[in-house]
Amino acid sequence: MENKMFCFQCQETAGCTGCTQFGVCGKSPDLARMQDLLVYVSKGLSEVTTRLRKEGKEVSSEVNHFITINLFTTITNANFDDEIFYERVKRALEIKEELLNKLSNKDCLSEAALWNATTREEYDEKSKVVGVLATKDEDIRSLRELITYGLKGLSAYMKHANELSYDNEEVSAFMQETLAKLLNDNLTVDELVALTLETGKVGVDGMALLDNANTGTYGHPEVTKVNIGVKNNPGILVSGHDLKDLEQLLEQTKGTGVDVYTHSEMLPAHYYPAFKKYDHFVGNYGNAWWKQKEEFESFNGPILMTTNCIVPPKDSYKDRVFTTGAAGFPGCKHIDGIDGEAKDFSEIIELAKTCKAPIEIENGEIIGGFAHNQVMQLADKVVDAVKSGAIKKFFVMAGCDGRAKSRNYYTDFAKALPKDTVILTAGCAKYKYNKLDLGDIAGIPRVLDAGQCNDSYSLALIALKLKEVFELQDINDLPIAFNIAWYEQKAVIVLLSLLYLGVKNIHLGPTLPAFLSPNVAKVLVENFGIGGITNVEDDLKMFLA
């Protein structure tokens, strides 16, 4: 059967090989091709900005942020609106033409840097020949995509930092220079492997920038108990990752009689001191992103999607879904505003006032807020527990949740862990075990939630601090095992960053990425000990050996 599209950037890609007829995520072949085209023209634009920098000319923050959000919109489940991508391709070509006029030397520019078009028909034709499979060599293709997905993940961190007026020109310049390098057919496998690790190095810088932006704006996360029941007022449910959007919504809902709830990856907002002053910020509703259809239905009120992950909404509640930032879905109202601009959420608030209160689907509390600053304050307690043998091992179980039944492995794994082990987590993977009663060790909860997938930086800092405290030369000598669930591209940049920091023997599941060719997978296995998962019993024996 002829391919209508090709995409293998997420863990749920069809048959663990690639979506060729329609995206498992819900994107159509037309949308998939337009996303391919946006990445392509962003590479061409990046080649021009890289040339400008080499000529000593400035590239504006507006152009940097434009390229960043271009990548972010192509992340799995972020934006399904074809029109957005047509407009972004058009604008990318316009900006490129403007910048080409500033270049002193236009020799040897790539086809991507020179390509231009004015009609949708031309866009459509080009989109059919610039996708993933345009790179014929399997290993070169694999490495190019591994780097591209790392950059997509990094773009998410940069976008959230930009919203809080934090920026890093060096990171933006690297992202664009790397995008341009991916157009170079002369780069060898060895050079691309080196570029992969360099992407991980800069990924650490991007994560540090976002950590500084979040904590500098909202304070360091604190240990917090979060209500998972409901109140009697109508509510607005906020999903995604963007804290600036949440802050603006909370300000605009003060005194309106409307409560605000978090969903999925927005849960860790409750841990920040700055958000605790809002009495109408009442709790978390539901679970990870993939349960949206039933949970959005029962919530009754409007939902604000600030980023990925969107599941194509049912008609029964679609008119209650709003998007903003990089997120988008056809037929859902989009709230404009970028880079910290004031956004008008009045339409959402007025709709909420007409809705019934949420239907309660569970009750109780969950605890989180164990980011690096909070854990450092508990360092003496943690060290004493390790030295006494009360804590034998830490398991980093960060990453993503998803629909596949095979992901129940992580719930079973958490249940099966010995009572003298502690789980370090970040990301929506936590929903596989954060509501289990796993107890504590000398007052230290056995699940330490550092926050969003964006907060995986905290887990790296905690590991590095423990290495220092125990006076170890190698981070791999720590009693820490990595059993990580992945789904989309932010998990890729976290993986590359961990590899750069020297972490080895990371296990990924439920499956290894489809975009790793056998030879590239072999390099990762031989050099870094990357592995998959099997079953809980055998994996526990391996991790605890």
Beta strands, then each sheet from edge to edge (+ up, - down):
strand 1: 224-227
strand 2: 235-239
strand 3: 259-262
strand 4: 281-284
strand 5: 303-305
strand 6: 321-324
strand 7: 333-335
strand 8: 365-368
strand 9: 393-396
strand 10: 421-425
strand 11: 440-441
strand 12: 444-445
strand 13: 447-449
strand 14: 480-485
strand 15: 506-509
sheet 1: 1+ 8-
sheet 2: 4+ 3+ 2+ 5+ 6+ 7+
sheet 3: 13+ 10+ 9+ 14+ 15+
sheet 4: 11+ 12-
end
